[in-house]
Every structure is written in structure tokens, then in C-alpha cells.
Amino acid sequence: MKTEYIEYPDLSSDKGKQGIARAGEIIRRGGLVVFPTETVFGLGGNALDSDAAAKIYAAKGRPSDNPLIIHIAYPEEAGKYTEKSELFDRLAKRFMPGPLTVVLPAKPIIPKTVTAGLPTVAVRCPSHPVAHALIEAAGVPIAAPSANLSGSPSPTTFAHVKEDLDGRVDMILGGECAIGVESTIVRLDGPDSLTLLRPGGITPEQLGEFARVTLSAAVLDKLKEGERVQSPGMKYKHYAPKTPLFLLRGDSEARKRYLLRQSGSFAVLAYTEETEFFRSLGSSPVVFDLGAGDDPGEQLHRLFYVLREADKVGCERIYAPLPATDGLSLALYNRMIRAAAYQIVQAD
């Protein structure tokens, strides 16, 4: 398959509008289009077309028991495809368009290939202008997981998408991903309660203003043996570089002492204020700037990018700090423990 590229669609130009219209037509006829969202790039197909959903799984190498998220242009459209509730409406009014995905009972119009056989479907209304324009041009909801090969770090740049999916999809649309990790996913349990299935750019504290929030055990720990996936991103190992990743528990000085004792070739994901120290040591370790230690938003934005870049240097292993589990740091923790396959080391 030859992939067509539009690196930065100019939605105000005739050329840009024609490109988006062409992308919408590809979606309608059952093809695949990669597009940017405010979180990460998505790999999109017609959410009402069972065959298109099967193509998404094939292009990613994604297990078919991992459900897809459907993307809609306006939150009001959720009622066409799901049994929405008053709590959904309250959350949508506050957080949509934006990085929130809500799991709701699916109507029969949604194919089982999209829901992975579950009675529910995850719904999201992205705020990225290119994503919004594509959904409108397609005229159908777009089923879209992250646009990476299954299990690897999600792509947040045009270059990383090309590395994974060139020749596997019909078109790739470029753009910027402001947040850098996938959306927050919640399941509604009652009129005033919900379960957080996957943390993201919307924190439990923010959700707690609208409902009682229960944290799924899979947010901080791996799924139990035989436990069924309820939403994307709950698998044991996910978002992972090919190079083994180890997370170091301990403060900055403890991590420095630990890393100074290591031999062989390794890469370090370090906070901005630590990078000068590690780079002064010479060619090993290879140092990547994860962002300021007191800015989890910047760390989220950079995480998948630096994991992919660290994977390219050919080191034996990668070390990174273990994040906290509150606020935006919860999303960092969730992604990094899966990327590291739960390999956590006490630094001292």
C-alpha cells in the first residue's frame, strides 16, 4: 500500500480543505487515515464498518480483544451510538471537546469488532482542529486507537507515525499533539459515580468535582490472570520501547548514586535539572530530557517522544525515575510501569 502524506494540513486553504475532504472519503469507503489529536496520533477507520475495524487491528498488529475508541465531532452525537446518561452530559459539558473518553452501553449500530465483543463502547470528542475537521468530513464516527504498532510507545510526532505505519495505511495527516499521552478513560457506574480505567490529561481530582471516583486496580497494577480488558491501555505490557526499561524509586541523589555504579551502555531519562550532571559524565550514559521535575505536564508531553528516541541509540537498557501517583503524575506512572513491564528498582 502506498501511503499519502499531508504533513501540516492548512484548514484555511483550499489545498488543506481538499486534503481533509479526500481523507474523509477514504474513511467513508473503508480505508485508514492517521490523524493528530490533542493527546497522540490516532489510526482511524469508519466506526460503523466492521471490515474497517478489522483493518485497524491488522495495521497495528493489535489483539482483537482490545476495544477501540470511537471519535465523534460533537458530544451531542454520543446518543446516536450509545445509551448516554445525565452524568455523561455533565462531564461532556465540562471536558468535551477534550482528552476525556467515556465508556457507555453501545447501541447495535456499533459493530462487535469495534467493541471487542463487549456490550459497551468508549466515546471521545477530540479538540484538535484536524481531528474535528476529519470527523466532520467523513460524516461517520471514527474508530481510532493510537497510531503505533501494538505495544510500542504511542506516536506524538509526524516522523514517529511514519516509522510505524508507512505502507500500512492510506493517508497520514500531520500536526502537533499538545498533551502527549492518550485520553483519560472513565466508566460510568451510576448517576454520581465513575471508575477511572486509564488516567490521562484530565486528573482524578478534576473528575471528582462531578462524581465519586473509584480507581480501577489496573491503573496502578497489572491485570489479574484471565481478567478481561475493559478499555484500551489496560494490557500488562504496553507503550514499551524494545530496549528494557527500568524505573528507579528514590530521590534525585539516590538515583544519581545508583546510576554512577552501573556499567555497560545505558540511556537515562532525566529531569531537566539533572541532565547537565549526567551529560558531564561523558558518552555513557546517553541522556534524554524528560522535562522539569516539578512539571508533570511537560513530562507527559515528552514521555513517548524520549522513549522512542532512547530506543534508537542501541543501549542495553534505559533508566527513568518512578513518578508519583497523584494529579497528572498518575498518568505518567500508569504509562511508565507498563512500558517497563513493572521492573522497578530501589535506588540507594
SEKOL-836921 format. One record per residue (C-alpha): residue number from 0; residue in three letters; x, y, z. Coordinates in steps of 0.02 Angstrom, whole numbers, plus 50000, padded with zeros to 5 digits. Example, Ala and Ser with C-alpha at 12.3 -4.5 7.8 and 13.67 -1.06 7.14 Angstrom:
BEGIN
REC 0 ALA 50615 49775 50390
REC 1 SER 50684 49947 50357
***
This chain:
BEGIN
REC 0 MET 50000 50000 50000
REC 1 LYS 50065 50173 49955
REC 2 THR 50032 50299 50093
REC 3 GLU 49985 50478 50051
REC 4 TYR 50054 50615 50165
REC 5 ILE 49989 50787 50213
REC 6 GLU 50115 50844 50344
REC 7 TYR 50030 51002 50407
REC 8 PRO 49853 51023 50338
REC 9 ASP 49810 51208 50323
REC 10 LEU 49624 51205 50361
REC 11 SER 49605 51384 50300
REC 12 SER 49672 51348 50125
REC 13 ASP 49585 51265 49978
REC 14 LYS 49725 51137 49968
REC 15 GLY 49705 51094 50151
REC 16 LYS 49516 51080 50137
REC 17 GLN 49534 50968 49984
REC 18 GLY 49655 50857 50079
REC 19 ILE 49535 50839 50226
REC 20 ALA 49391 50803 50106
REC 21 ARG 49496 50666 50024
REC 22 ALA 49537 50594 50195
REC 23 GLY 49353 50593 50240
REC 24 GLU 49313 50498 50081
REC 25 ILE 49447 50369 50124
REC 26 ILE 49364 50341 50293
REC 27 ARG 49190 50326 50215
REC 28 ARG 49246 50193 50090
REC 29 GLY 49327 50087 50225
REC 30 GLY 49508 50147 50216
REC 31 LEU 49626 50201 50355
REC 32 VAL 49685 50378 50396
REC 33 VAL 49809 50427 50532
REC 34 PHE 49770 50596 50610
REC 35 PRO 49833 50704 50754
REC 36 THR 49733 50734 50912
REC 37 GLU 49773 50839 51064
REC 38 THR 49832 50679 51150
REC 39 VAL 49926 50567 51025
REC 40 PHE 49905 50520 50842
REC 41 GLY 49757 50407 50803
REC 42 LEU 49738 50269 50674
REC 43 GLY 49562 50297 50607
REC 44 GLY 49432 50197 50514
REC 45 ASN 49243 50202 50496
REC 46 ALA 49173 50152 50666
REC 47 LEU 49013 50086 50583
REC 48 ASP 49109 49971 50465
REC 49 SER 49159 49803 50537
REC 50 ASP 49287 49773 50399
REC 51 ALA 49369 49942 50430
REC 52 ALA 49389 49898 50614
REC 53 ALA 49471 49734 50564
REC 54 LYS 49594 49832 50455
REC 55 ILE 49641 49940 50606
REC 56 TYR 49684 49786 50709
REC 57 ALA 49786 49716 50564
REC 58 ALA 49881 49878 50530
REC 59 LYS 49933 49893 50714
REC 60 GLY 49957 49708 50747
REC 61 ARG 49833 49738 50889
REC 62 PRO 49746 49595 50981
REC 63 SER 49561 49591 50936
REC 64 ASP 49511 49581 51121
REC 65 ASN 49570 49761 51145
REC 66 PRO 49420 49878 51112
REC 67 LEU 49430 50034 51004
REC 68 ILE 49377 50212 51048
REC 69 ILE 49253 50297 50933
REC 70 HIS 49282 50482 50897
REC 71 ILE 49137 50600 50865
REC 72 ALA 49131 50782 50811
REC 73 TYR 49012 50843 50947
REC 74 PRO 48968 50765 51116
REC 75 GLU 48784 50778 51073
REC 76 GLU 48812 50642 50942
REC 77 ALA 48850 50512 51076
REC 78 GLY 48665 50470 51090
REC 79 LYS 48665 50402 50912
REC 80 TYR 48786 50264 50960
REC 81 THR 48768 50240 51148
REC 82 GLU 48647 50245 51293
REC 83 LYS 48713 50405 51370
REC 84 SER 48664 50473 51540
REC 85 GLU 48647 50635 51636
REC 86 LEU 48820 50609 51711
REC 87 PHE 48891 50594 51535
REC 88 ASP 48809 50759 51490
REC 89 ARG 48885 50844 51643
REC 90 LEU 49058 50777 51604
REC 91 ALA 49040 50821 51419
REC 92 LYS 48989 50999 51460
REC 93 ARG 49149 51022 51561
REC 94 PHE 49278 50915 51469
REC 95 MET 49222 50896 51288
REC 96 PRO 49292 50928 51163
REC 97 GLY 49449 50870 51251
REC 98 PRO 49551 50722 51316
REC 99 LEU 49410 50626 51401
REC 100 THR 49342 50458 51344
REC 101 VAL 49183 50387 51422
REC 102 VAL 49133 50203 51416
REC 103 LEU 48946 50185 51387
REC 104 PRO 48823 50047 51337
REC 105 ALA 48836 50027 51148
REC 106 LYS 48689 50031 51030
REC 107 PRO 48678 49891 50899
REC 108 ILE 48740 50009 50762
REC 109 ILE 48918 49988 50831
REC 110 PRO 48999 49828 50765
REC 111 LYS 49066 49699 50887
REC 112 THR 49236 49713 50805
REC 113 VAL 49245 49891 50872
REC 114 THR 49189 49845 51049
REC 115 ALA 49294 49684 51053
REC 116 GLY 49132 49593 51093
REC 117 LEU 49093 49699 51246
REC 118 PRO 48918 49774 51273
REC 119 THR 49000 49945 51293
REC 120 VAL 49094 50066 51183
REC 121 ALA 49217 50205 51226
REC 122 VAL 49171 50377 51157
REC 123 ARG 49278 50532 51138
REC 124 CYS 49260 50704 51060
REC 125 PRO 49435 50769 51017
REC 126 SER 49476 50954 51021
REC 127 HIS 49615 50952 50890
REC 128 PRO 49557 51052 50738
REC 129 VAL 49623 50925 50612
REC 130 ALA 49536 50781 50702
REC 131 HIS 49374 50880 50712
REC 132 ALA 49382 50926 50527
REC 133 LEU 49415 50745 50478
REC 134 ILE 49267 50677 50577
REC 135 GLU 49152 50807 50500
REC 136 ALA 49218 50771 50325
REC 137 ALA 49194 50584 50349
REC 138 GLY 49015 50603 50410
REC 139 VAL 49034 50449 50520
REC 140 PRO 49112 50416 50691
REC 141 ILE 49294 50365 50677
REC 142 ALA 49361 50216 50773
REC 143 ALA 49541 50255 50818
REC 144 PRO 49670 50181 50935
REC 145 SER 49842 50261 50947
REC 146 ALA 49935 50256 50781
REC 147 ASN 50079 50145 50833
REC 148 LEU 50125 49964 50811
REC 149 SER 50041 49872 50953
REC 150 GLY 50133 49882 51119
REC 151 SER 50260 50015 51068
REC 152 PRO 50260 50196 51130
REC 153 SER 50118 50298 51055
REC 154 PRO 50173 50424 50921
REC 155 THR 50163 50610 50955
REC 156 THR 50259 50670 50801
REC 157 PHE 50234 50651 50614
REC 158 ALA 50406 50568 50597
REC 159 HIS 50365 50433 50726
REC 160 VAL 50199 50392 50642
REC 161 LYS 50290 50368 50476
REC 162 GLU 50414 50250 50558
REC 163 ASP 50274 50135 50616
REC 164 LEU 50137 50145 50485
REC 165 ASP 50211 50193 50316
REC 166 GLY 50136 50073 50190
REC 167 ARG 50006 50009 50314
REC 168 VAL 49877 50149 50295
REC 169 ASP 49802 50252 50154
REC 170 MET 49844 50425 50221
REC 171 ILE 49936 50511 50363
REC 172 LEU 49886 50687 50417
REC 173 GLY 50013 50782 50520
REC 174 GLY 50000 50907 50662
REC 175 GLU 50051 50939 50843
REC 176 CYS 49996 50837 50995
REC 177 ALA 49990 50955 51143
REC 178 ILE 49964 50831 51286
REC 179 GLY 50071 50683 51233
REC 180 VAL 49982 50534 51313
REC 181 GLU 49815 50455 51274
REC 182 SER 49650 50517 51343
REC 183 THR 49580 50487 51517
REC 184 ILE 49454 50344 51510
REC 185 VAL 49310 50325 51633
REC 186 ARG 49165 50204 51653
REC 187 LEU 49003 50274 51724
REC 188 ASP 48939 50167 51867
REC 189 GLY 48788 50268 51924
REC 190 PRO 48713 50442 51924
REC 191 ASP 48855 50511 52031
REC 192 SER 48995 50382 52022
REC 193 LEU 49125 50326 51897
REC 194 THR 49278 50215 51883
REC 195 LEU 49441 50283 51813
REC 196 LEU 49506 50149 51693
REC 197 ARG 49652 50245 51618
REC 198 PRO 49724 50411 51681
REC 199 GLY 49771 50549 51560
REC 200 GLY 49767 50737 51543
REC 201 ILE 49609 50751 51649
REC 202 THR 49651 50707 51829
REC 203 PRO 49551 50610 51961
REC 204 GLU 49543 50772 52060
REC 205 GLN 49457 50860 51914
REC 206 LEU 49335 50716 51889
REC 207 GLY 49299 50716 52075
REC 208 GLU 49212 50884 52056
REC 209 PHE 49072 50794 51961
REC 210 ALA 49063 50618 52032
REC 211 ARG 49134 50498 52159
REC 212 VAL 49290 50424 52078
REC 213 THR 49348 50244 52102
REC 214 LEU 49520 50199 52035
REC 215 SER 49524 50036 51938
REC 216 ALA 49655 49918 52010
REC 217 ALA 49729 49906 51834
REC 218 VAL 49781 50090 51840
REC 219 LEU 49921 50053 51963
REC 220 ASP 49945 49866 51939
REC 221 LYS 49938 49735 51803
REC 222 LEU 49778 49646 51756
REC 223 LYS 49739 49487 51851
REC 224 GLU 49760 49322 51759
REC 225 GLY 49611 49300 51642
REC 226 GLU 49539 49472 51680
REC 227 ARG 49455 49549 51528
REC 228 VAL 49511 49715 51456
REC 229 GLN 49377 49848 51486
REC 230 SER 49462 49988 51390
REC 231 PRO 49618 50021 51286
REC 232 GLY 49784 50036 51379
REC 233 MET 49748 49906 51515
REC 234 LYS 49863 49769 51450
REC 235 TYR 50008 49709 51557
REC 236 LYS 50148 49774 51444
REC 237 HIS 50109 49925 51337
REC 238 TYR 50189 50084 51270
REC 239 ALA 50355 49992 51280
REC 240 PRO 50521 50026 51194
REC 241 LYS 50615 49875 51127
REC 242 THR 50758 49914 51247
REC 243 PRO 50722 49854 51425
REC 244 LEU 50662 49998 51535
REC 245 PHE 50691 50006 51723
REC 246 LEU 50608 50130 51840
REC 247 LEU 50709 50196 51988
REC 248 ARG 50620 50229 52152
REC 249 GLY 50709 50362 52253
REC 250 ASP 50753 50546 52258
REC 251 SER 50872 50631 52137
REC 252 GLU 51029 50599 52240
REC 253 ALA 50987 50415 52265
REC 254 ARG 50958 50392 52078
REC 255 LYS 51123 50478 52039
REC 256 ARG 51218 50364 52159
REC 257 TYR 51135 50210 52085
REC 258 LEU 51171 50258 51905
REC 259 LEU 51353 50301 51942
REC 260 ARG 51377 50120 51994
REC 261 GLN 51307 50049 51831
REC 262 SER 51418 49979 51694
REC 263 GLY 51389 49942 51510
REC 264 SER 51288 50051 51392
REC 265 PHE 51129 50129 51453
REC 266 ALA 51017 50280 51424
REC 267 VAL 50943 50391 51559
REC 268 LEU 50779 50487 51555
REC 269 ALA 50822 50629 51673
REC 270 TYR 50732 50782 51736
REC 271 THR 50793 50943 51655
REC 272 GLU 50886 50998 51811
REC 273 GLU 50983 50832 51814
REC 274 THR 51036 50823 51632
REC 275 GLU 51193 50931 51650
REC 276 PHE 51258 50816 51787
REC 277 PHE 51234 50657 51685
REC 278 ARG 51300 50732 51523
REC 279 SER 51459 50786 51613
REC 280 LEU 51500 50602 51637
REC 281 GLY 51538 50578 51451
REC 282 SER 51462 50466 51318
REC 283 SER 51384 50343 51439
REC 284 PRO 51250 50365 51495
REC 285 VAL 51157 50437 51345
REC 286 VAL 51043 50569 51423
REC 287 PHE 50869 50621 51370
REC 288 ASP 50775 50768 51445
REC 289 LEU 50609 50710 51517
REC 290 GLY 50557 50886 51569
REC 291 ALA 50566 50985 51731
REC 292 GLY 50547 50880 51888
REC 293 ASP 50407 50991 51953
REC 294 ASP 50311 50995 51789
REC 295 PRO 50219 50830 51757
REC 296 GLY 50127 50910 51610
REC 297 GLU 50292 50937 51520
REC 298 GLN 50346 50760 51563
REC 299 LEU 50184 50691 51491
REC 300 HIS 50213 50790 51332
REC 301 ARG 50389 50723 51312
REC 302 LEU 50373 50544 51377
REC 303 PHE 50333 50444 51220
REC 304 TYR 50450 50550 51114
REC 305 VAL 50600 50519 51226
REC 306 LEU 50560 50334 51246
REC 307 ARG 50563 50314 51057
REC 308 GLU 50722 50416 51039
REC 309 ALA 50810 50321 51179
REC 310 ASP 50765 50160 51091
REC 311 LYS 50865 50214 50938
REC 312 VAL 51036 50233 51020
REC 313 GLY 51070 50048 51039
REC 314 CYS 51096 50042 51227
REC 315 GLU 51074 49886 51332
REC 316 ARG 50944 49965 51446
REC 317 ILE 50853 50126 51489
REC 318 TYR 50829 50200 51663
REC 319 ALA 50697 50327 51713
REC 320 PRO 50629 50399 51877
REC 321 LEU 50473 50320 51951
REC 322 PRO 50336 50453 51951
REC 323 ALA 50217 50496 52092
REC 324 THR 50035 50438 52085
REC 325 ASP 49937 50599 52108
REC 326 GLY 49872 50731 51987
REC 327 LEU 49947 50723 51812
REC 328 SER 50087 50613 51880
REC 329 LEU 49963 50469 51892
REC 330 ALA 49955 50461 51702
REC 331 LEU 50145 50459 51695
REC 332 TYR 50153 50318 51822
REC 333 ASN 50022 50217 51729
REC 334 ARG 50113 50229 51562
REC 335 MET 50287 50204 51630
REC 336 ILE 50254 50050 51736
REC 337 ARG 50178 49965 51583
REC 338 ALA 50320 50023 51471
REC 339 ALA 50441 49948 51598
REC 340 ALA 50340 49787 51619
REC 341 TYR 50336 49830 51806
REC 342 GLN 50526 49824 51825
REC 343 ILE 50551 49942 51973
REC 344 VAL 50719 49959 52061
REC 345 GLN 50750 50037 52231
REC 346 ALA 50889 50167 52206
REC 347 ASP 51005 50200 52353
***
